[in-house]
């Protein structure tokens, strides 16, 4: 099954841009994921297990680096979606 996730990250500190960019860069480095970033969110699409394992790891990495951060996510079954 394919999964699409729309993610917005709010690091709760002053140097937030670097933390957001780091998160996006780590997602882009993951093989098997389609990552599209806009001004307000990042869309991640791929096989369900790959997406969920990657997000679990990268959420933890972000929390360890930032301390306090908020992730706002929407999860969609992407089996019948064309994402570009």
Secondary structure, DSSP 8 states (H G I E B T S, - for coil): -EEEEEEEEEESSTTHHHHHHHHHHHHHTSTT-EEEE-SS-EEEEEEHHHHHHHHHHHHHHHHHHHSSEEEEEEEEE-TT----
